[in-house]
Amino acid sequence: MPMHAPMTSSGIGSEWMELQTIRQCWLYRQLFLKLLKRDFSERYQGSYLGLLWSFLLPLLSLLVFTFFFGIIFKIRWAGQTQGSGSLGELALILFIGMALYNFIAECLSRAPGFILSHSGYVKNVVFPLEMLPVVMVASACLTLVVTFLAILLLQFSIGQAPHWTVFLLPMVVLPLLFFALGLSSFLCSLGVYIRDIQQLIAPLVQLLMFLSPVFYPINALPEFIRPWLQLNPLALAIEQARGIMLFGQLPACIPYLISLLVGMLTMLAGTWWFARTRKGFADVL
């Protein structure tokens, strides 16, 4: 496979080329697919159930939360007038929130140590290091796809047919993918220079769960707080994914565009930071 010469840091053109992460993945698409396959398979290497763990673990968590929230505390989801308010619907609502949260949590948790675990590639002058954060996010995205397939199967099993709006799911998740890629690129780079960042990320990821509507609807919050959640791509992705999958609701245009803008800006900032700091990886490692 032909390899391109390493990029230099001189000139505006070369700086812009360093931000072309998607272009790098296309040029090295065979290498990208090989790394993606390896990263995805290594997580389940040696286990008997393999890929099944990608939705068995969220399913077990779902059963626990549904039992406590739906049976013991008898909580029903407020504010969805189209819904039936059944226990099965509550399980689906929680499952969608957990799936998207687990996706972003996996990306942020793995990012600080991802370059360190692939340090052998750093000293290879022709290897496109910008590809590594994309491989990590794409691997988490595959798990997310499997989880959403499990959600659809669960939806059919309780006798609730998905609405046609379910085909809008990739569009709804897109801002969150941009957001995850930007933060992951930033944390991948930062983790090389500051090893303690790994210890800090764990409580922050836990805090993100409570700052996002994983276990509560947005309308349960005070009204003056709700507009600020539009700046959180995870919060909006969860609410809109629930709307299109369970209630046939079209995504609100303005909040979606705001979320898309935030996600794209985060991705550009993260990839720019990674391109600027990658030059010192070899010296640190």
C-alpha positions as CSV (number, residue, x, y, z in Angstrom):
1,M,0.0,0.0,0.0
2,P,1.5,3.3,-1.0
3,M,2.4,5.6,1.8
4,H,2.6,9.4,1.6
5,A,5.5,11.5,2.8
6,P,5.2,12.9,6.3
7,M,3.6,16.3,6.5
8,T,5.7,19.3,7.7
9,S,4.7,22.1,9.8
10,S,5.7,24.9,7.5
11,G,3.1,27.0,5.7
12,I,-0.6,27.6,6.0
13,G,-1.3,24.8,3.5
14,S,0.4,22.1,5.6
15,E,-1.3,23.3,8.8
16,W,-4.7,22.9,7.1
17,M,-3.7,19.5,5.8
18,E,-3.1,18.3,9.3
19,L,-6.8,19.0,10.1
20,Q,-8.0,16.7,7.3
21,T,-8.6,13.7,9.5
22,I,-11.4,12.3,7.4
23,R,-9.2,12.7,4.3
24,Q,-6.4,10.8,6.1
25,C,-8.8,8.0,6.8
26,W,-9.8,7.8,3.2
27,L,-6.3,7.8,1.9
28,Y,-5.4,5.0,4.3
29,R,-8.8,3.3,4.3
30,Q,-7.4,-0.2,4.2
31,L,-5.2,0.5,7.2
32,F,-8.1,2.2,8.9
33,L,-10.4,-0.8,8.5
34,K,-7.6,-3.1,9.7
35,L,-7.1,-1.1,12.8
36,L,-10.8,-0.8,13.4
37,K,-11.3,-4.5,13.1
38,R,-8.4,-5.2,15.5
39,D,-9.6,-2.7,18.1
40,F,-13.1,-3.9,18.0
41,S,-12.2,-7.6,18.3
42,E,-9.6,-7.2,21.0
43,R,-12.2,-6.0,23.4
44,Y,-13.9,-9.4,23.3
45,Q,-10.9,-11.5,22.7
46,G,-10.9,-14.7,24.8
47,S,-14.6,-14.3,25.9
48,Y,-17.2,-16.9,25.1
49,L,-20.0,-14.5,24.2
50,G,-17.9,-12.0,22.3
51,L,-19.9,-9.3,20.6
52,L,-23.0,-10.2,22.7
53,W,-21.4,-8.4,25.7
54,S,-21.8,-5.1,23.8
55,F,-25.5,-5.2,24.6
56,L,-25.8,-7.8,27.3
57,L,-24.1,-5.5,29.8
58,P,-26.3,-2.5,29.0
59,L,-29.3,-4.8,29.1
60,L,-28.4,-6.1,32.6
61,S,-28.0,-2.4,33.7
62,L,-31.4,-1.7,32.1
63,L,-33.1,-4.5,34.0
64,V,-31.7,-3.1,37.3
65,F,-32.7,0.5,36.7
66,T,-36.1,-0.5,35.3
67,F,-36.7,-2.7,38.4
68,F,-35.9,0.1,40.8
69,F,-37.4,3.0,38.9
70,G,-40.4,1.3,37.4
71,I,-41.4,-1.4,40.0
72,I,-40.1,-0.3,43.4
73,F,-40.5,3.5,43.0
74,K,-43.2,3.2,40.3
75,I,-41.8,6.1,38.3
76,R,-43.4,6.8,34.9
77,W,-41.9,9.2,32.3
78,A,-43.5,12.6,32.4
79,G,-44.2,14.9,29.5
80,Q,-44.6,12.4,26.6
81,T,-48.3,12.6,25.8
82,Q,-48.0,10.2,22.9
83,G,-46.6,7.5,25.1
84,S,-48.5,4.7,26.9
85,G,-46.7,5.2,30.2
86,S,-46.1,1.4,30.4
87,L,-43.2,-0.3,32.1
88,G,-42.0,-1.5,28.7
89,E,-41.9,2.0,27.4
90,L,-40.0,3.2,30.4
91,A,-37.4,0.4,29.7
92,L,-37.0,1.6,26.1
93,I,-36.6,5.2,27.2
94,L,-33.9,4.3,29.7
95,F,-32.2,2.0,27.2
96,I,-31.9,4.7,24.6
97,G,-30.4,7.2,27.1
98,M,-28.0,4.6,28.4
99,A,-26.9,3.6,24.9
100,L,-25.9,7.1,23.9
101,Y,-24.3,7.8,27.3
102,N,-22.3,4.6,27.2
103,F,-21.0,5.6,23.7
104,I,-19.7,9.0,24.8
105,A,-18.4,7.5,28.1
106,E,-16.5,4.8,26.3
107,C,-14.8,7.4,24.0
108,L,-13.8,9.7,26.9
109,S,-12.7,6.9,29.2
110,R,-10.4,5.3,26.6
111,A,-9.0,8.4,25.0
112,P,-6.4,9.5,27.6
113,G,-4.6,6.1,27.3
114,F,-5.2,5.3,23.7
115,I,-2.0,6.8,22.2
116,L,0.0,5.3,25.1
117,S,-1.4,1.8,24.3
118,H,-0.4,2.3,20.6
119,S,3.0,3.9,21.2
120,G,4.6,1.7,18.6
121,Y,2.9,3.7,15.9
122,V,4.2,7.1,17.2
123,K,7.8,6.7,16.0
124,N,6.7,5.6,12.6
125,V,7.1,8.8,10.6
126,V,4.7,7.8,7.8
127,F,1.9,6.6,10.1
128,P,-1.1,9.0,10.2
129,L,-1.5,9.4,14.0
130,E,-4.7,11.5,13.4
131,M,-6.4,8.3,12.5
132,L,-6.1,6.7,15.9
133,P,-8.9,8.8,17.6
134,V,-11.1,8.2,14.6
135,V,-10.5,4.4,15.0
136,M,-11.4,4.6,18.7
137,V,-14.6,6.5,18.1
138,A,-15.6,4.3,15.1
139,S,-15.1,1.2,17.3
140,A,-17.4,2.7,20.0
141,C,-19.9,3.6,17.2
142,L,-20.0,-0.1,16.1
143,T,-21.0,-1.0,19.7
144,L,-23.7,1.7,19.6
145,V,-25.1,0.3,16.3
146,V,-25.4,-3.1,17.9
147,T,-27.1,-1.6,21.0
148,F,-29.6,0.2,18.8
149,L,-30.4,-3.0,17.0
150,A,-31.1,-4.6,20.4
151,I,-33.4,-1.6,21.3
152,L,-35.4,-2.2,18.1
153,L,-35.7,-5.9,18.9
154,L,-36.9,-5.0,22.3
155,Q,-39.4,-2.5,20.9
156,F,-40.8,-5.2,18.6
157,S,-40.9,-7.7,21.4
158,I,-43.2,-5.5,23.5
159,G,-45.5,-5.0,20.6
160,Q,-44.5,-1.4,19.7
161,A,-43.7,-0.9,16.1
162,P,-41.0,1.8,15.4
163,H,-42.2,5.0,13.6
164,W,-40.8,6.0,10.2
165,T,-38.8,8.7,11.9
166,V,-36.4,6.0,13.1
167,F,-34.6,6.4,9.8
168,L,-33.5,9.9,11.1
169,L,-31.5,8.3,13.8
170,P,-28.1,8.7,12.0
171,M,-28.8,12.4,11.5
172,V,-29.7,12.8,15.2
173,V,-26.5,11.0,16.4
174,L,-24.2,12.9,14.0
175,P,-23.6,15.9,16.2
176,L,-22.7,13.6,19.1
177,L,-20.2,11.8,16.8
178,F,-18.5,15.1,16.0
179,F,-18.5,16.0,19.7
180,A,-17.0,12.6,20.7
181,L,-14.3,12.8,18.0
182,G,-13.3,16.3,19.1
183,L,-13.1,15.5,22.8
184,S,-11.4,12.2,22.1
185,S,-8.7,13.8,19.9
186,F,-8.0,16.4,22.6
187,L,-7.9,13.8,25.4
188,C,-5.7,11.4,23.4
189,S,-3.1,14.1,23.0
190,L,-3.4,15.4,26.5
191,G,-3.0,11.9,28.0
192,V,0.4,11.6,26.4
193,Y,1.7,14.6,28.3
194,I,-0.3,14.4,31.5
195,R,-0.8,10.8,32.6
196,D,-2.9,11.8,35.6
197,I,-5.7,13.0,33.3
198,Q,-6.9,9.3,33.2
199,Q,-7.8,9.6,36.9
200,L,-9.7,12.8,36.4
201,I,-11.8,11.6,33.5
202,A,-13.6,8.9,35.5
203,P,-15.5,11.2,37.9
204,L,-16.2,13.7,35.1
205,V,-17.7,11.0,32.9
206,Q,-19.9,10.0,35.9
207,L,-20.9,13.6,36.4
208,L,-21.9,13.8,32.7
209,M,-24.5,11.1,33.3
210,F,-26.3,13.3,35.8
211,L,-26.0,16.4,33.7
212,S,-27.7,14.6,30.8
213,P,-31.3,13.3,30.7
214,V,-30.4,9.6,30.9
215,F,-32.7,8.9,33.8
216,Y,-35.0,11.9,33.7
217,P,-36.8,14.0,31.0
218,I,-35.6,17.5,30.3
219,N,-39.0,19.0,31.2
220,A,-38.4,17.8,34.8
221,L,-35.7,20.5,35.1
222,P,-36.4,24.1,35.9
223,E,-37.3,26.0,32.8
224,F,-34.4,28.5,33.0
225,I,-31.9,25.5,32.9
226,R,-33.4,23.8,29.8
227,P,-32.0,26.1,27.1
228,W,-28.5,25.5,28.4
229,L,-28.9,21.8,27.7
230,Q,-29.0,22.6,24.0
231,L,-25.2,23.2,24.3
232,N,-24.8,19.6,25.5
233,P,-24.9,17.4,22.3
234,L,-25.4,14.3,24.5
235,A,-28.6,15.7,26.1
236,L,-30.1,16.8,22.8
237,A,-29.2,13.5,21.1
238,I,-30.9,11.5,23.9
239,E,-34.1,13.5,23.8
240,Q,-34.3,13.5,20.0
241,A,-33.4,9.8,19.7
242,R,-36.3,9.0,22.1
243,G,-38.6,11.2,20.2
244,I,-37.9,9.7,16.7
245,M,-37.7,6.1,17.9
246,L,-40.7,5.9,20.3
247,F,-43.0,8.8,19.6
248,G,-42.6,9.7,16.0
249,Q,-41.5,13.2,16.7
250,L,-39.4,15.2,14.2
251,P,-36.2,16.8,15.7
252,A,-36.6,20.5,16.5
253,C,-34.7,22.4,13.8
254,I,-33.0,25.2,15.8
255,P,-31.8,23.1,18.8
256,Y,-30.5,20.5,16.3
257,L,-28.6,23.1,14.3
258,I,-27.1,24.5,17.5
259,S,-26.0,21.0,18.6
260,L,-24.6,20.3,15.2
261,L,-22.6,23.6,15.3
262,V,-21.3,22.8,18.8
263,G,-20.3,19.3,17.7
264,M,-18.5,20.5,14.6
265,L,-16.6,23.3,16.5
266,T,-15.6,20.7,19.1
267,M,-14.3,18.3,16.4
268,L,-12.3,21.1,14.6
269,A,-10.8,22.3,17.9
270,G,-9.9,18.8,19.0
271,T,-8.3,17.8,15.7
272,W,-6.5,21.1,15.5
273,W,-5.1,20.5,19.0
274,F,-4.0,17.0,18.2
275,A,-2.3,18.1,15.0
276,R,-0.4,20.8,16.9
277,T,0.8,18.6,19.8
278,R,1.5,15.3,18.0
279,K,5.0,16.5,17.1
280,G,6.1,16.0,20.6
281,F,4.7,12.5,21.2
282,A,7.9,10.7,20.2
283,D,9.9,12.8,22.7
284,V,7.6,12.1,25.6
285,L,7.1,8.4,24.8
